[in-house]
Amino acid sequence: MSILLREVTASDLPLFFEQQLDPEANHMAAFTTKDPADRPAFMERWNRLLTDDTIMKKTVLFEDRVAGHVMSFTAPWSDYLEVSFWLGKEFWGRGIATKALDLFLGCQTMRPLHARAAKDNHASIRVLEKCGFKHQGADRGFANARDREIDEVVLNLAPDGGSSSLPSTQSAARY
């Protein structure tokens, strides 16, 4: 199984756009944009991300095909460095997300590193756990994909492999 990371390029964006249109993927991710079908808003957001050097963003390649992306950013809702990942549905269930996140953690060496996931997004939570993230707490946030506030899990990866202190915060829209 060949999984590689490379810098995100503008040519990846049409594939990312198509991947994030899937209703099941949006429901699972929960913290998505208000309208995933709004291509101009998607492109505007990603063009902003591409020019922001404070955000580490990588394209996930599975056997030379664009499978998705992984990134880290300082979250405006917490001021903590957080990680986020998305894979196209056709790449789910094969260990690709776990390997991609593990590779990413070799590039993004700043710790602590935090993550959040919808409480019922067991697959993403398991990926984070396999990569060493520990449960830190719980929170609630408005999930655009579900049009309501939902429970989320807060995890982190501390320098020593333990968990660091992270206060619960009310969260808004996600990256």
N, C-alpha and C positions, 0 to 999 in steps of 0.2 A: 504494500500500500504506500504510494508516494504522495506525501503531503508536504507542501512547501509554503512559505510565506514570502511575499514580496511587497514592495510599496504599492499602494493603491494608485491607479492611474485613471484618467478621465474615461478611458475606453472600458473600464470595469463598471462604470455607473449604469449603463443600460441593463446590464445583467443584474446588478444589485436591485435596480428598480423592479424588474420582473420578479425577482425572488421575494421581495417584500410585499407583493400584491396578493400572495396566497392568504385566504381568510383564516385557515387553520394556524398558519405561522403567526399571523397577527394576533390571533386570540391567545396563543401560547406566550408570545413575547409580551403582550398586554400593553406595555409602555411604548407605544408607537406614535407616529404622527397622527394628527386628526383625520386626515384624508390620504391614505396610502396611494390612491389613484391620481393624486395631484402631482403630475410629472414636473411642472415648473417649480413647485415648492420643494420637491425632492432634489432636483438639480441645484437649486439655490442653496439648500442646506449642505449638500455634499461639496459644492464648490467652495463654500465657506470652510468646511472641514479640511478640504485639500490644501487650502492656503494657510491654515492654522498650524504653525510649527510646534505648538504646545500639545497638540493631539498626536499621539502615535497611532497610525492606522496602517493595517496590513491586509492585503488580499490573501485569502486562503485558496491555494491551488490543490486540487485533488487529481492526480494523474493528468496534469497539465490543463485541467478545466477549472474555471473560476467557480469555487464552491460557496464563497461568502467572504466575510471580513471579520476582523477582530481589531479592537481599538482600546486605547486608554485615554482618559481625559479628566480634567478637574471638573467635578460635578458642581454646577451652580447651586444645587439644592443642599449641598453638604460641605463644599470646599475640599473634599477628599478626592484623591486620585482613584478613579473607578475604571473597571474594565467592562467591556460590552462585546458581544459576538453575535453573529447572525450567519446561519447557513441556509442555502436553498433547501427546500423540503426533500428533494431527491437525494440529498447527501446525509439525511438524518439516519441515526441508528447504526452507524458503521464505525464509530470511534473517531471520526474526523474532527469533530469539535474538540474533543479531549486532546488529541494530538496537536491540533492547531493552537489551542490555548497554552499547552505546555511549551510549544516552540515560542510563542509570543512572550511567555514569562521569562524566557532566556534573553529576549531583546529588551523587554521592559523590566529592568532590575530594581526600580524604585519600589520601596516598601515603606509602610504598609500599602497594600493595594486592596481596594474594596470592590464589592460587587453586590448587585441586587437582582432579585428575580421574583416573579409572581409566585406566591406560595404554592400554587398548584402546577407550576412548571417544573415538574420533577426531573425531566431530562437535563435542563440547564443547571439545576441545583446539583445534580449528580456530576456533571462535567466539572463544575467548580470544586466540588469536594475531592474528586479524583486528582485535581491539580493542586491540592493542598489548602484550599480555602476552608476556613472554619466558620461555623455559625456564630454570629455576633449578636443577633437580635432580630426583631421584627419591626415592621412599620406598616403604614397604610399610605397609599397614593392613588391619585386618579389615573386610571388606565384608559387611554383614548380608544383602544381596540375593543374595550368592553363597555365603554360609556358609563363607567361608575368607579367609585373608589373600591380598591381591593387590598387584600393582605399581601405583603411581600416579605421575603426573607432577606436579611442583611448578612453578608459574609465578608470575611477579610483574610488576607494573606499577610501575616506579619513577618518581619525580618528573620525571626527565630523559628518560624513555622507555627507559632501559637497564634492567639488572636490579640488584637490591640483594642484599646478602648475606643468605642465609636458610639456617640450619642444617637439616639433615635431622632430622625428629623422628618418633618412632613415634606413629602416630595411632590414635585410638579412634573412637567413633561420631561421625558427622557431623550437621550441622544439617539 
